[in-house]
Amino acid sequence: MIALKPPRLAAPEKKMLSIKSWSKGRARAGVLHLPGFPHPIETPALLITTRKGLPYFTPPDHLHSLPSPDSTLLQFSPLHFWEVISLSAISNVGGLHKLVSLQDHIFAAVPRDDVASVPEYQSTNKIGASFETPCGRCLLKPTEYMEMISAMKPNIWATLADEVPAWVSEKRNKASIERTIRWLDDCVGTRSADTTGGAVFGSVVGGSRIEGRQLCAQEVAKRSVSGYWIGGFGLGETVEERSALLNAVTDNLPKEKPRHISGLGLPEEVLQGVAAGVDLFDSMYIYHLTLGGFALIFPLDGTRHDADHLISDCNSDGTKINLKAISYRKDKSPIVACCKCFTCQHHTKGYINHLFNVHEMLAQTLLEIHNTHHFLGFFRSIREAINAGKFEEFRQNFVERRRDNLMATALCA
């Protein structure tokens, strides 16, 4: 049994999430209400990953071309600002919203770096979490983290967490749970309502052990927070064991509060998270797709349209196509014929292929706009399936179609 200090409770938080419908099992659709933000956000929802508050390739002026208000949710890591710009400068400007001129967007702060799965990540100790930053690997203490939150003023922020890969020992896993809960109390205890404002999401960890996940979730649920951030996924656990780990967390969290998770990026992983009752998702999936020159093409309505004739193309796996491939050099069609994104409405596969060949950054810009638009549409389809009581059918059809496509691609190769 893990010995824990009595919780230091925050002031009661206002209800943020209204559940509108449940599908069979744990999947749910709801509406997220944030103080000061005029538009409710339907969940499950995607938080667009940013670097220093802005999407990796999409210019701020083009964010309005994405579906609204779905595209107003942005996730950032405070670690990206470590010694890059002073906290006093960010605070004097008025916070991150004003710094990047996106006052009409929602920012969620998650203290997670992009190399959390490397062995060195275990160098975290009891006084703070170790992260890879622009200034090298640094140790971040709860008090320092709260200084960042106070300066940046995000709408949502997750407490500091000690995430560990799936392969760590039981002793190390228990230590990560103790530290995460202690840091949650430290973060909440040092919070100043008049300076940070935003909704607090208590961090839940536990590695690849069901008992650890249950214990951490139960302890965090005792704290008065607005929602929960589920960490430690995408760090080595298998697909088969992930569902049980997710259920062990969500079954021990209050149903009326939102749950946010990092590390589940593939469409199949998102569906797995939704099936467990997760409401908000962020990942590097769109970024890695775009960087590699891949465009999402899978059907959003459960039917087989453009994806079918692409299965025979060795540059496609039925989910995405490789626009760097020479076969698209003279292709005059859009990425997806029925897509309403800026890229598909104005440009062709051949033009984007040309941009990649001449190493023009506009290629990544146009491709990220399409991929983000398409993935937001995927989340919209998930919500529609839940509201219609057909989520399990939607999920099964997607997974089966994905499997068939991969088999066809393997035969093509």
Secondary structure by P-SEA (a helix, b strand, c coil): cccccccccccccccccccccccccccbbbbbbbccccccccccccccccccccccccccccccccccccccbbbbbcccccccccaaaaaaacccccccccccbbbbbbccccccccccccccccccccccccccbbbbcaaaaaaaaaaacccbbbcccccccccccaaaaaaaaaaaaaaaaaaaaaccccccccbbbbbbbbcccaaaaaaaaaaaaaccccbbbbccccccccccaaaaaaaaaaaaccccbbbbbcccccaaaaaaaaaacccccccaaaaaaaaaccccccccccccccccccccccccccccccccccccccccccccccccccccccccaaaaaaaaaaccaaaaaaaaaaaaaaaaaaaaaaaaaaaaccaaaaaaaaaaaaaaaaaaaaaac
